[in-house]
Amino acid sequence: MKKEDAECCFEKTIVKNHHCGGGSGAIYGLGVVGALFYFLQGATTFVSIVMGIGKAFFWPALLMFKLLSYLQM
């Protein structure tokens, strides 16, 4: 078998990468929606609404920061 033929066969057998695990995005989205309801239920001013939206999107990062700080890692 020639080298060119071997390369051609190799290219045909390459499988494209498929990303599995899209469910974690849905779970994060549900968490954000729940956090929006939690943080915005008592918001009365524009500033508190903006702060509530910011907290809703960044609460996982803040949670991990506090957890790692608590564990002193």
All heavy atoms as TSV, in Angstrom:
chain	resi	resn	atom	element	x	y	z
A	1	MET	N	N	0.842	-1.175	0.000
A	1	MET	CA	C	0.000	0.000	0.000
A	1	MET	C	C	0.887	1.238	0.000
A	1	MET	O	O	1.831	1.331	0.765
A	1	MET	CB	C	-0.915	-0.019	1.221
A	1	MET	CG	C	-1.869	1.125	1.284
A	1	MET	SD	S	-2.927	1.075	2.736
A	1	MET	CE	C	-4.355	0.303	2.041
A	2	LYS	N	N	0.562	2.186	-0.842
A	2	LYS	CA	C	1.338	3.414	-0.942
A	2	LYS	C	C	1.032	4.326	0.244
A	2	LYS	O	O	-0.006	4.217	0.881
A	2	LYS	CB	C	0.993	4.150	-2.237
A	2	LYS	CG	C	1.395	3.397	-3.475
A	2	LYS	CD	C	1.019	4.218	-4.694
A	2	LYS	CE	C	1.320	3.451	-5.958
A	2	LYS	NZ	N	0.927	4.219	-7.143
A	3	LYS	N	N	1.949	5.235	0.511
A	3	LYS	CA	C	1.785	6.164	1.614
A	3	LYS	C	C	0.570	7.072	1.390
A	3	LYS	O	O	-0.174	7.364	2.320
A	3	LYS	CB	C	3.053	7.005	1.773
A	3	LYS	CG	C	3.011	7.917	2.968
A	3	LYS	CD	C	4.323	8.666	3.122
A	3	LYS	CE	C	4.237	9.564	4.327
A	3	LYS	NZ	N	5.476	10.303	4.554
A	4	GLU	N	N	0.348	7.498	0.155
A	4	GLU	CA	C	-0.796	8.361	-0.146
A	4	GLU	C	C	-2.111	7.630	0.123
A	4	GLU	O	O	-3.067	8.212	0.620
A	4	GLU	CB	C	-0.758	8.828	-1.609
A	4	GLU	CG	C	0.392	9.764	-1.921
A	4	GLU	CD	C	1.659	8.993	-2.283
A	4	GLU	OE1	O	1.586	7.790	-2.610
A	4	GLU	OE2	O	2.736	9.599	-2.226
A	5	ASP	N	N	-2.173	6.345	-0.210
A	5	ASP	CA	C	-3.380	5.561	0.037
A	5	ASP	C	C	-3.642	5.410	1.532
A	5	ASP	O	O	-4.775	5.466	1.984
A	5	ASP	CB	C	-3.269	4.174	-0.607
A	5	ASP	CG	C	-3.253	4.246	-2.132
A	5	ASP	OD1	O	-3.743	5.263	-2.678
A	5	ASP	OD2	O	-2.754	3.295	-2.756
A	6	ALA	N	N	-2.569	5.210	2.300
A	6	ALA	CA	C	-2.727	5.060	3.744
A	6	ALA	C	C	-3.249	6.350	4.367
A	6	ALA	O	O	-4.100	6.327	5.249
A	6	ALA	CB	C	-1.400	4.661	4.383
A	7	GLU	N	N	-2.736	7.500	3.916
A	7	GLU	CA	C	-3.202	8.779	4.452
A	7	GLU	C	C	-4.659	9.018	4.094
A	7	GLU	O	O	-5.423	9.538	4.895
A	7	GLU	CB	C	-2.328	9.913	3.939
A	7	GLU	CG	C	-0.943	9.919	4.548
A	7	GLU	CD	C	-0.065	11.010	3.968
A	7	GLU	OE1	O	-0.563	11.803	3.137
A	7	GLU	OE2	O	1.108	11.067	4.344
A	8	CYS	N	N	-5.045	8.606	2.884
A	8	CYS	CA	C	-6.424	8.787	2.462
A	8	CYS	C	C	-7.360	7.936	3.335
A	8	CYS	O	O	-8.415	8.405	3.744
A	8	CYS	CB	C	-6.568	8.400	0.991
A	8	CYS	SG	S	-8.241	8.560	0.365
A	9	CYS	N	N	-6.965	6.704	3.612
A	9	CYS	CA	C	-7.784	5.831	4.455
A	9	CYS	C	C	-7.870	6.383	5.874
A	9	CYS	O	O	-8.908	6.305	6.519
A	9	CYS	CB	C	-7.215	4.416	4.490
A	9	CYS	SG	S	-7.355	3.573	2.914
A	10	PHE	N	N	-6.758	6.945	6.375
A	10	PHE	CA	C	-6.747	7.498	7.724
A	10	PHE	C	C	-7.698	8.683	7.827
A	10	PHE	O	O	-8.425	8.824	8.797
A	10	PHE	CB	C	-5.328	7.915	8.107
A	10	PHE	CG	C	-5.232	8.533	9.464
A	10	PHE	CD1	C	-5.361	7.752	10.604
A	10	PHE	CD2	C	-5.046	9.897	9.617
A	10	PHE	CE1	C	-5.293	8.322	11.863
A	10	PHE	CE2	C	-4.973	10.471	10.865
A	10	PHE	CZ	C	-5.095	9.675	11.985
A	11	GLU	N	N	-7.713	9.540	6.808
A	11	GLU	CA	C	-8.585	10.706	6.830
A	11	GLU	C	C	-10.050	10.305	6.826
A	11	GLU	O	O	-10.882	10.976	7.408
A	11	GLU	CB	C	-8.281	11.615	5.642
A	11	GLU	CG	C	-6.945	12.317	5.762
A	11	GLU	CD	C	-6.595	13.109	4.519
A	11	GLU	OE1	O	-7.426	13.160	3.585
A	11	GLU	OE2	O	-5.496	13.671	4.473
A	12	LYS	N	N	-10.395	9.201	6.197
A	12	LYS	CA	C	-11.780	8.756	6.132
A	12	LYS	C	C	-12.259	8.206	7.467
A	12	LYS	O	O	-13.446	8.210	7.741
A	12	LYS	CB	C	-11.954	7.692	5.047
A	12	LYS	CG	C	-11.831	8.234	3.657
A	12	LYS	CD	C	-12.015	7.137	2.628
A	12	LYS	CE	C	-11.849	7.675	1.221
A	12	LYS	NZ	N	-11.972	6.622	0.219
A	13	THR	N	N	-11.332	7.720	8.300
A	13	THR	CA	C	-11.733	7.103	9.561
A	13	THR	C	C	-11.787	8.091	10.719
A	13	THR	O	O	-12.186	7.731	11.808
A	13	THR	CB	C	-10.771	5.957	9.936
A	13	THR	OG1	O	-9.450	6.480	10.050
A	13	THR	CG2	C	-10.823	4.858	8.903
A	14	ILE	N	N	-11.371	9.333	10.498
A	14	ILE	CA	C	-11.409	10.318	11.572
A	14	ILE	C	C	-12.865	10.667	11.859
A	14	ILE	O	O	-13.649	10.974	10.974
A	14	ILE	CB	C	-10.622	11.586	11.195
A	14	ILE	CG1	C	-9.141	11.265	11.066
A	14	ILE	CG2	C	-10.840	12.673	12.234
A	14	ILE	CD1	C	-8.304	12.434	10.617
A	15	VAL	N	N	-13.229	10.604	13.119
A	15	VAL	CA	C	-14.586	10.907	13.540
A	15	VAL	C	C	-14.582	12.277	14.188
A	15	VAL	O	O	-13.712	12.595	14.991
A	15	VAL	CB	C	-15.103	9.839	14.538
A	15	VAL	CG1	C	-16.492	10.169	15.012
A	15	VAL	CG2	C	-15.051	8.469	13.897
A	16	LYS	N	N	-15.554	13.085	13.853
A	16	LYS	CA	C	-15.638	14.421	14.446
A	16	LYS	C	C	-15.994	14.303	15.918
A	16	LYS	O	O	-16.723	13.419	16.317
A	16	LYS	CB	C	-16.693	15.256	13.727
A	16	LYS	CG	C	-16.306	15.615	12.318
A	16	LYS	CD	C	-17.356	16.492	11.689
A	16	LYS	CE	C	-16.956	16.856	10.281
A	16	LYS	NZ	N	-17.944	17.725	9.649
A	17	ASN	N	N	-15.462	15.232	16.713
A	17	ASN	CA	C	-15.758	15.244	18.152
A	17	ASN	C	C	-17.166	15.763	18.377
A	17	ASN	O	O	-17.545	16.810	17.866
A	17	ASN	CB	C	-14.768	16.127	18.898
A	17	ASN	CG	C	-13.384	15.536	18.924
A	17	ASN	OD1	O	-13.225	14.328	18.813
A	17	ASN	ND2	N	-12.385	16.376	19.057
A	18	HIS	N	N	-17.922	15.027	19.134
A	18	HIS	CA	C	-19.256	15.460	19.526
A	18	HIS	C	C	-19.225	15.740	21.013
A	18	HIS	O	O	-18.722	14.946	21.795
A	18	HIS	CB	C	-20.306	14.387	19.210
A	18	HIS	CG	C	-20.470	14.154	17.751
A	18	HIS	ND1	N	-21.165	15.021	16.947
A	18	HIS	CD2	C	-20.030	13.170	16.940
A	18	HIS	CE1	C	-21.150	14.568	15.710
A	18	HIS	NE2	N	-20.459	13.445	15.682
A	19	HIS	N	N	-19.760	16.870	21.385
A	19	HIS	CA	C	-19.756	17.257	22.793
A	19	HIS	C	C	-20.968	16.650	23.479
A	19	HIS	O	O	-22.102	16.917	23.116
A	19	HIS	CB	C	-19.760	18.772	22.941
A	19	HIS	CG	C	-18.544	19.413	22.353
A	19	HIS	ND1	N	-17.315	19.320	22.955
A	19	HIS	CD2	C	-18.345	20.109	21.219
A	19	HIS	CE1	C	-16.422	19.958	22.220
A	19	HIS	NE2	N	-17.033	20.436	21.153
A	20	CYS	N	N	-20.693	15.832	24.454
A	20	CYS	CA	C	-21.762	15.261	25.267
A	20	CYS	C	C	-21.746	15.989	26.607
A	20	CYS	O	O	-20.733	16.469	27.050
A	20	CYS	CB	C	-21.546	13.770	25.488
A	20	CYS	SG	S	-21.565	12.843	23.963
A	21	GLY	N	N	-22.854	16.027	27.268
A	21	GLY	CA	C	-22.913	16.690	28.560
A	21	GLY	C	C	-23.594	18.035	28.486
A	21	GLY	O	O	-23.285	18.924	29.263
A	22	GLY	N	N	-24.478	18.213	27.555
A	22	GLY	CA	C	-25.192	19.471	27.437
A	22	GLY	C	C	-26.188	19.689	28.560
A	22	GLY	O	O	-26.730	20.770	28.710
A	23	GLY	N	N	-26.427	18.661	29.355
A	23	GLY	CA	C	-27.383	18.789	30.450
A	23	GLY	C	C	-26.918	19.720	31.543
A	23	GLY	O	O	-27.729	20.316	32.251
A	24	SER	N	N	-25.615	19.889	31.694
A	24	SER	CA	C	-25.122	20.774	32.747
A	24	SER	C	C	-25.471	22.224	32.443
A	24	SER	O	O	-25.694	23.012	33.361
A	24	SER	CB	C	-23.620	20.611	32.925
A	24	SER	OG	O	-22.945	20.978	31.729
A	25	GLY	N	N	-25.529	22.593	31.176
A	25	GLY	CA	C	-25.942	23.943	30.814
A	25	GLY	C	C	-27.391	24.196	31.172
A	25	GLY	O	O	-27.752	25.295	31.605
A	26	ALA	N	N	-28.224	23.175	31.002
A	26	ALA	CA	C	-29.634	23.321	31.360
A	26	ALA	C	C	-29.797	23.462	32.861
A	26	ALA	O	O	-30.610	24.271	33.330
A	26	ALA	CB	C	-30.423	22.113	30.857
A	27	ILE	N	N	-29.020	22.725	33.611
A	27	ILE	CA	C	-29.100	22.814	35.072
A	27	ILE	C	C	-28.612	24.182	35.540
A	27	ILE	O	O	-29.213	24.799	36.421
A	27	ILE	CB	C	-28.307	21.669	35.730
A	27	ILE	CG1	C	-29.029	20.359	35.459
A	27	ILE	CG2	C	-28.128	21.901	37.219
A	27	ILE	CD1	C	-28.302	19.142	35.911
A	28	TYR	N	N	-27.546	24.687	34.931
A	28	TYR	CA	C	-27.064	26.029	35.272
A	28	TYR	C	C	-28.124	27.066	34.930
A	28	TYR	O	O	-28.364	28.005	35.686
A	28	TYR	CB	C	-25.764	26.332	34.531
A	28	TYR	CG	C	-25.224	27.713	34.815
A	28	TYR	CD1	C	-24.573	27.980	36.006
A	28	TYR	CD2	C	-25.374	28.743	33.892
A	28	TYR	CE1	C	-24.086	29.238	36.282
A	28	TYR	CE2	C	-24.889	30.008	34.161
A	28	TYR	CZ	C	-24.238	30.244	35.351
A	28	TYR	OH	O	-23.769	31.490	35.618
A	29	GLY	N	N	-28.775	26.908	33.776
A	29	GLY	CA	C	-29.833	27.839	33.373
A	29	GLY	C	C	-30.990	27.845	34.349
A	29	GLY	O	O	-31.520	28.908	34.686
A	30	LEU	N	N	-31.390	26.668	34.808
A	30	LEU	CA	C	-32.462	26.608	35.810
A	30	LEU	C	C	-32.028	27.262	37.118
A	30	LEU	O	O	-32.829	27.918	37.788
A	30	LEU	CB	C	-32.874	25.161	36.064
A	30	LEU	CG	C	-33.675	24.494	34.959
A	30	LEU	CD1	C	-33.871	23.011	35.271
A	30	LEU	CD2	C	-35.008	25.180	34.781
A	31	GLY	N	N	-30.773	27.091	37.466
A	31	GLY	CA	C	-30.255	27.742	38.670
A	31	GLY	C	C	-30.266	29.259	38.539
A	31	GLY	O	O	-30.594	29.969	39.486
A	32	VAL	N	N	-29.932	29.757	37.350
A	32	VAL	CA	C	-29.944	31.202	37.123
A	32	VAL	C	C	-31.370	31.741	37.196
A	32	VAL	O	O	-31.622	32.783	37.805
A	32	VAL	CB	C	-29.287	31.550	35.766
A	32	VAL	CG1	C	-29.552	32.997	35.376
A	32	VAL	CG2	C	-27.802	31.296	35.820
A	33	VAL	N	N	-32.321	31.016	36.596
A	33	VAL	CA	C	-33.713	31.465	36.644
A	33	VAL	C	C	-34.225	31.484	38.087
A	33	VAL	O	O	-34.865	32.438	38.523
A	33	VAL	CB	C	-34.603	30.576	35.748
A	33	VAL	CG1	C	-36.080	30.868	35.973
A	33	VAL	CG2	C	-34.244	30.779	34.290
A	34	GLY	N	N	-33.908	30.444	38.839
A	34	GLY	CA	C	-34.312	30.406	40.246
A	34	GLY	C	C	-33.667	31.523	41.045
A	34	GLY	O	O	-34.314	32.149	41.895
A	35	ALA	N	N	-32.388	31.786	40.769
A	35	ALA	CA	C	-31.701	32.867	41.466
A	35	ALA	C	C	-32.283	34.227	41.082
A	35	ALA	O	O	-32.371	35.126	41.921
A	35	ALA	CB	C	-30.207	32.818	41.157
A	36	LEU	N	N	-32.699	34.375	39.821
A	36	LEU	CA	C	-33.343	35.627	39.417
A	36	LEU	C	C	-34.611	35.866	40.219
A	36	LEU	O	O	-34.860	36.973	40.706
A	36	LEU	CB	C	-33.663	35.614	37.921
A	36	LEU	CG	C	-32.538	35.970	36.973
A	36	LEU	CD1	C	-32.932	35.682	35.535
A	36	LEU	CD2	C	-32.146	37.421	37.140
A	37	PHE	N	N	-35.437	34.831	40.345
A	37	PHE	CA	C	-36.649	34.973	41.144
A	37	PHE	C	C	-36.313	35.304	42.590
A	37	PHE	O	O	-36.945	36.159	43.212
A	37	PHE	CB	C	-37.502	33.696	41.100
A	37	PHE	CG	C	-38.325	33.579	39.867
A	37	PHE	CD1	C	-38.045	32.607	38.927
A	37	PHE	CD2	C	-39.384	34.436	39.625
A	37	PHE	CE1	C	-38.800	32.490	37.778
A	37	PHE	CE2	C	-40.151	34.335	38.485
A	37	PHE	CZ	C	-39.854	33.354	37.554
A	38	TYR	N	N	-35.299	34.649	43.135
A	38	TYR	CA	C	-34.927	34.871	44.535
A	38	TYR	C	C	-34.419	36.293	44.756
A	38	TYR	O	O	-34.841	36.977	45.698
A	38	TYR	CB	C	-33.863	33.858	44.951
A	38	TYR	CG	C	-33.385	34.047	46.364
A	38	TYR	CD1	C	-34.151	33.606	47.438
A	38	TYR	CD2	C	-32.172	34.671	46.632
A	38	TYR	CE1	C	-33.718	33.779	48.745
A	38	TYR	CE2	C	-31.736	34.853	47.932
A	38	TYR	CZ	C	-32.509	34.404	48.984
A	38	TYR	OH	O	-32.080	34.587	50.262
A	39	PHE	N	N	-33.489	36.745	43.913
A	39	PHE	CA	C	-32.866	38.050	44.130
A	39	PHE	C	C	-33.749	39.215	43.694
A	39	PHE	O	O	-33.571	40.327	44.169
A	39	PHE	CB	C	-31.530	38.132	43.404
A	39	PHE	CG	C	-30.444	37.300	44.040
A	39	PHE	CD1	C	-29.807	36.308	43.328
A	39	PHE	CD2	C	-30.061	37.518	45.350
A	39	PHE	CE1	C	-28.814	35.544	43.912
A	39	PHE	CE2	C	-29.066	36.767	45.944
A	39	PHE	CZ	C	-28.442	35.774	45.221
A	40	LEU	N	N	-34.708	38.988	42.786
A	40	LEU	CA	C	-35.523	40.090	42.286
A	40	LEU	C	C	-36.876	40.215	42.981
A	40	LEU	O	O	-37.605	41.169	42.719
A	40	LEU	CB	C	-35.731	39.949	40.774
A	40	LEU	CG	C	-34.478	40.086	39.925
A	40	LEU	CD1	C	-34.822	39.923	38.457
A	40	LEU	CD2	C	-33.789	41.417	40.167
A	41	GLN	N	N	-37.217	39.297	43.862
A	41	GLN	CA	C	-38.537	39.365	44.484
A	41	GLN	C	C	-38.712	40.586	45.383
A	41	GLN	O	O	-39.815	41.069	45.554
A	41	GLN	CB	C	-38.843	38.088	45.250
A	41	GLN	CG	C	-37.981	37.832	46.462
A	41	GLN	CD	C	-38.275	36.479	47.072
A	41	GLN	OE1	O	-39.216	35.812	46.687
A	41	GLN	NE2	N	-37.452	36.073	48.016
A	42	GLY	N	N	-37.653	41.099	45.924
A	42	GLY	CA	C	-37.771	42.269	46.787
A	42	GLY	C	C	-37.139	43.515	46.203
A	42	GLY	O	O	-37.015	44.529	46.883
A	43	ALA	N	N	-36.731	43.456	44.922
A	43	ALA	CA	C	-36.066	44.604	44.307
A	43	ALA	C	C	-37.075	45.700	43.996
A	43	ALA	O	O	-38.101	45.450	43.367
A	43	ALA	CB	C	-35.356	44.164	43.036
A	44	THR	N	N	-36.781	46.910	44.451
A	44	THR	CA	C	-37.699	48.026	44.230
A	44	THR	C	C	-37.071	49.158	43.424
A	44	THR	O	O	-37.780	49.958	42.844
A	44	THR	CB	C	-38.179	48.594	45.572
A	44	THR	OG1	O	-37.039	48.971	46.346
A	44	THR	CG2	C	-39.003	47.558	46.320
A	45	THR	N	N	-35.743	49.225	43.378
A	45	THR	CA	C	-35.078	50.292	42.636
A	45	THR	C	C	-34.293	49.690	41.475
A	45	THR	O	O	-34.041	48.484	41.420
A	45	THR	CB	C	-34.106	51.070	43.539
A	45	THR	OG1	O	-33.065	50.189	43.976
A	45	THR	CG2	C	-34.827	51.667	44.739
A	46	PHE	N	N	-33.914	50.558	40.555
A	46	PHE	CA	C	-33.145	50.117	39.399
A	46	PHE	C	C	-31.818	49.492	39.821
A	46	PHE	O	O	-31.399	48.480	39.277
A	46	PHE	CB	C	-32.903	51.299	38.450
A	46	PHE	CG	C	-32.078	50.943	37.252
A	46	PHE	CD1	C	-32.620	50.199	36.222
A	46	PHE	CD2	C	-30.757	51.344	37.157
A	46	PHE	CE1	C	-31.862	49.868	35.112
A	46	PHE	CE2	C	-29.989	51.012	36.065
A	46	PHE	CZ	C	-30.547	50.273	35.036
A	47	VAL	N	N	-31.171	50.097	40.791
A	47	VAL	CA	C	-29.879	49.591	41.266
A	47	VAL	C	C	-30.039	48.205	41.872
A	47	VAL	O	O	-29.227	47.310	41.616
A	47	VAL	CB	C	-29.251	50.579	42.271
A	47	VAL	CG1	C	-27.982	50.001	42.878
A	47	VAL	CG2	C	-28.968	51.910	41.606
A	48	SER	N	N	-31.082	47.987	42.653
A	48	SER	CA	C	-31.279	46.668	43.254
A	48	SER	C	C	-31.635	45.618	42.195
A	48	SER	O	O	-31.272	44.451	42.335
A	48	SER	CB	C	-32.344	46.719	44.346
A	48	SER	OG	O	-33.590	47.095	43.818
A	49	ILE	N	N	-32.310	46.035	41.129
A	49	ILE	CA	C	-32.608	45.103	40.027
A	49	ILE	C	C	-31.316	44.701	39.310
A	49	ILE	O	O	-31.078	43.520	39.047
A	49	ILE	CB	C	-33.617	45.731	39.041
A	49	ILE	CG1	C	-34.975	45.841	39.704
A	49	ILE	CG2	C	-33.715	44.911	37.761
A	49	ILE	CD1	C	-35.986	46.642	38.904
A	50	VAL	N	N	-30.466	45.683	39.018
A	50	VAL	CA	C	-29.186	45.389	38.356
A	50	VAL	C	C	-28.316	44.510	39.245
A	50	VAL	O	O	-27.683	43.555	38.773
A	50	VAL	CB	C	-28.466	46.705	37.973
A	50	VAL	CG1	C	-27.049	46.437	37.481
A	50	VAL	CG2	C	-29.260	47.446	36.915
A	51	MET	N	N	-28.273	44.802	40.534
A	51	MET	CA	C	-27.497	43.981	41.471
A	51	MET	C	C	-28.061	42.564	41.546
A	51	MET	O	O	-27.308	41.586	41.606
A	51	MET	CB	C	-27.483	44.611	42.866
A	51	MET	CG	C	-26.669	45.883	42.953
A	51	MET	SD	S	-24.925	45.615	42.666
A	51	MET	CE	C	-24.501	44.700	44.121
A	52	GLY	N	N	-29.371	42.428	41.527
A	52	GLY	CA	C	-29.992	41.106	41.560
A	52	GLY	C	C	-29.671	40.287	40.330
A	52	GLY	O	O	-29.401	39.089	40.417
A	53	ILE	N	N	-29.678	40.926	39.165
A	53	ILE	CA	C	-29.322	40.213	37.927
A	53	ILE	C	C	-27.862	39.790	37.964
A	53	ILE	O	O	-27.515	38.667	37.601
A	53	ILE	CB	C	-29.634	41.103	36.707
A	53	ILE	CG1	C	-31.147	41.272	36.560
A	53	ILE	CG2	C	-29.038	40.506	35.437
A	53	ILE	CD1	C	-31.567	42.301	35.533
A	54	GLY	N	N	-26.998	40.683	38.429
A	54	GLY	CA	C	-25.571	40.330	38.544
A	54	GLY	C	C	-25.340	39.188	39.506
A	54	GLY	O	O	-24.581	38.259	39.215
A	55	LYS	N	N	-26.005	39.218	40.637
A	55	LYS	CA	C	-25.867	38.137	41.616
A	55	LYS	C	C	-26.392	36.819	41.059
A	55	LYS	O	O	-25.819	35.757	41.312
A	55	LYS	CB	C	-26.618	38.475	42.897
A	55	LYS	CG	C	-25.960	39.535	43.733
A	55	LYS	CD	C	-26.801	39.815	44.971
A	55	LYS	CE	C	-26.236	40.898	45.820
A	55	LYS	NZ	N	-27.057	41.154	47.015
A	56	ALA	N	N	-27.479	36.886	40.294
A	56	ALA	CA	C	-28.072	35.663	39.746
A	56	ALA	C	C	-27.123	34.975	38.773
A	56	ALA	O	O	-27.053	33.750	38.736
A	56	ALA	CB	C	-29.393	35.989	39.052
A	57	PHE	N	N	-26.382	35.744	37.993
A	57	PHE	CA	C	-25.487	35.133	37.011
A	57	PHE	C	C	-24.155	34.700	37.614
A	57	PHE	O	O	-23.535	33.756	37.130
A	57	PHE	CB	C	-25.234	36.093	35.847
A	57	PHE	CG	C	-26.357	36.127	34.862
A	57	PHE	CD1	C	-27.249	37.173	34.849
A	57	PHE	CD2	C	-26.535	35.085	33.968
A	57	PHE	CE1	C	-28.303	37.205	33.954
A	57	PHE	CE2	C	-27.587	35.098	33.073
A	57	PHE	CZ	C	-28.465	36.160	33.060
A	58	PHE	N	N	-23.707	35.366	38.671
A	58	PHE	CA	C	-22.378	35.085	39.205
A	58	PHE	C	C	-22.372	34.353	40.534
A	58	PHE	O	O	-21.326	34.168	41.125
A	58	PHE	CB	C	-21.572	36.388	39.322
A	58	PHE	CG	C	-21.293	37.012	37.992
A	58	PHE	CD1	C	-21.892	38.209	37.647
A	58	PHE	CD2	C	-20.462	36.403	37.079
A	58	PHE	CE1	C	-21.655	38.794	36.415
A	58	PHE	CE2	C	-20.215	36.973	35.846
A	58	PHE	CZ	C	-20.814	38.169	35.511
A	59	TRP	N	N	-23.524	33.886	41.024
A	59	TRP	CA	C	-23.545	33.216	42.312
A	59	TRP	C	C	-22.737	31.917	42.325
A	59	TRP	O	O	-22.115	31.606	43.343
A	59	TRP	CB	C	-24.965	32.986	42.822
A	59	TRP	CG	C	-25.766	31.984	42.042
A	59	TRP	CD1	C	-26.602	32.224	41.016
A	59	TRP	CD2	C	-25.792	30.560	42.249
A	59	TRP	NE1	N	-27.146	31.059	40.554
A	59	TRP	CE2	C	-26.669	30.020	41.289
A	59	TRP	CE3	C	-25.164	29.698	43.138
A	59	TRP	CZ2	C	-26.921	28.665	41.194
A	59	TRP	CZ3	C	-25.414	28.340	43.046
A	59	TRP	CH2	C	-26.290	27.847	42.085
A	60	PRO	N	N	-22.652	31.127	41.232
A	60	PRO	CA	C	-21.802	29.926	41.318
A	60	PRO	C	C	-20.323	30.269	41.516
A	60	PRO	O	O	-19.618	29.605	42.277
A	60	PRO	CB	C	-22.021	29.219	39.987
A	60	PRO	CG	C	-23.321	29.724	39.485
A	60	PRO	CD	C	-23.400	31.131	39.966
A	61	ALA	N	N	-19.856	31.312	40.855
A	61	ALA	CA	C	-18.460	31.717	41.021
A	61	ALA	C	C	-18.209	32.210	42.440
A	61	ALA	O	O	-17.181	31.884	43.050
A	61	ALA	CB	C	-18.117	32.803	40.005
A	62	LEU	N	N	-19.135	32.984	42.984
A	62	LEU	CA	C	-18.980	33.461	44.352
A	62	LEU	C	C	-19.035	32.318	45.360
A	62	LEU	O	O	-18.291	32.305	46.338
A	62	LEU	CB	C	-20.066	34.500	44.669
A	62	LEU	CG	C	-19.976	35.802	43.888
A	62	LEU	CD1	C	-21.199	36.664	44.148
A	62	LEU	CD2	C	-18.713	36.536	44.233
A	63	LEU	N	N	-19.898	31.363	45.095
A	63	LEU	CA	C	-19.998	30.193	45.970
A	63	LEU	C	C	-18.680	29.413	45.986
A	63	LEU	O	O	-18.180	29.042	47.053
A	63	LEU	CB	C	-21.142	29.291	45.516
A	63	LEU	CG	C	-21.313	27.987	46.277
A	63	LEU	CD1	C	-21.845	28.258	47.675
A	63	LEU	CD2	C	-22.243	27.066	45.523
A	64	MET	N	N	-18.098	29.185	44.818
A	64	MET	CA	C	-16.836	28.448	44.760
A	64	MET	C	C	-15.706	29.247	45.409
A	64	MET	O	O	-14.849	28.681	46.088
A	64	MET	CB	C	-16.474	28.123	43.306
A	64	MET	CG	C	-17.370	27.072	42.685
A	64	MET	SD	S	-17.444	25.539	43.634
A	64	MET	CE	C	-15.760	25.003	43.598
A	65	PHE	N	N	-15.699	30.557	45.229
A	65	PHE	CA	C	-14.688	31.390	45.859
A	65	PHE	C	C	-14.770	31.287	47.377
A	65	PHE	O	O	-13.749	31.109	48.058
A	65	PHE	CB	C	-14.833	32.844	45.408
A	65	PHE	CG	C	-13.899	33.778	46.097
A	65	PHE	CD1	C	-12.564	33.807	45.753
A	65	PHE	CD2	C	-14.348	34.626	47.106
A	65	PHE	CE1	C	-11.690	34.668	46.391
A	65	PHE	CE2	C	-13.481	35.478	47.750
A	65	PHE	CZ	C	-12.139	35.499	47.391
A	66	LYS	N	N	-15.974	31.400	47.910
A	66	LYS	CA	C	-16.147	31.317	49.360
A	66	LYS	C	C	-15.785	29.926	49.878
A	66	LYS	O	O	-15.161	29.794	50.926
A	66	LYS	CB	C	-17.597	31.648	49.744
A	66	LYS	CG	C	-17.990	33.065	49.476
A	66	LYS	CD	C	-17.302	33.996	50.447
A	66	LYS	CE	C	-17.820	35.408	50.262
A	66	LYS	NZ	N	-17.218	36.334	51.189
A	67	LEU	N	N	-16.161	28.886	49.135
A	67	LEU	CA	C	-15.853	27.520	49.553
A	67	LEU	C	C	-14.356	27.278	49.568
A	67	LEU	O	O	-13.812	26.739	50.541
A	67	LEU	CB	C	-16.531	26.508	48.626
A	67	LEU	CG	C	-16.233	25.043	48.900
A	67	LEU	CD1	C	-16.814	24.621	50.243
A	67	LEU	CD2	C	-16.770	24.175	47.784
A	68	LEU	N	N	-13.667	27.700	48.512
A	68	LEU	CA	C	-12.208	27.506	48.459
A	68	LEU	C	C	-11.497	28.373	49.486
A	68	LEU	O	O	-10.473	27.970	50.038
A	68	LEU	CB	C	-11.689	27.788	47.048
A	68	LEU	CG	C	-12.164	26.780	45.993
A	68	LEU	CD1	C	-11.698	27.219	44.614
A	68	LEU	CD2	C	-11.676	25.376	46.293
A	69	SER	N	N	-12.029	29.567	49.779
A	69	SER	CA	C	-11.450	30.397	50.839
A	69	SER	C	C	-11.626	29.740	52.203
A	69	SER	O	O	-10.727	29.749	53.028
A	69	SER	CB	C	-12.104	31.772	50.841
A	69	SER	OG	O	-11.841	32.451	49.654
A	70	TYR	N	N	-12.800	29.160	52.408
A	70	TYR	CA	C	-13.082	28.479	53.674
A	70	TYR	C	C	-12.162	27.273	53.850
A	70	TYR	O	O	-11.658	27.019	54.943
A	70	TYR	CB	C	-14.536	28.050	53.727
A	70	TYR	CG	C	-14.907	27.270	54.962
A	70	TYR	CD1	C	-15.052	27.908	56.197
A	70	TYR	CD2	C	-15.101	25.886	54.907
A	70	TYR	CE1	C	-15.378	27.192	57.329
A	70	TYR	CE2	C	-15.427	25.169	56.033
A	70	TYR	CZ	C	-15.561	25.819	57.237
A	70	TYR	OH	O	-15.873	25.103	58.351
A	71	LEU	N	N	-11.916	26.533	52.776
A	71	LEU	CA	C	-11.043	25.362	52.837
A	71	LEU	C	C	-9.571	25.730	52.774
A	71	LEU	O	O	-8.720	24.863	52.850
A	71	LEU	CB	C	-11.381	24.404	51.678
A	71	LEU	CG	C	-12.779	23.799	51.724
A	71	LEU	CD1	C	-13.033	22.990	50.456
A	71	LEU	CD2	C	-12.961	22.925	52.952
A	72	GLN	N	N	-9.270	27.014	52.607
A	72	GLN	CA	C	-7.908	27.548	52.540
A	72	GLN	C	C	-7.089	26.863	51.465
A	72	GLN	O	O	-5.986	26.398	51.680
A	72	GLN	CB	C	-7.229	27.448	53.895
A	72	GLN	CG	C	-7.923	28.263	54.957
A	72	GLN	CD	C	-7.278	28.102	56.315
A	72	GLN	OE1	O	-6.400	27.280	56.501
A	72	GLN	NE2	N	-7.741	28.899	57.262
A	73	MET	N	N	-7.660	26.794	50.293
A	73	MET	CA	C	-6.956	26.174	49.148
A	73	MET	C	C	-6.408	27.236	48.231
A	73	MET	O	O	-6.890	28.205	47.987
A	73	MET	CB	C	-7.897	25.263	48.384
A	73	MET	CG	C	-8.351	24.112	49.238
A	73	MET	SD	S	-9.442	23.024	48.349
A	73	MET	CE	C	-8.271	21.852	47.733
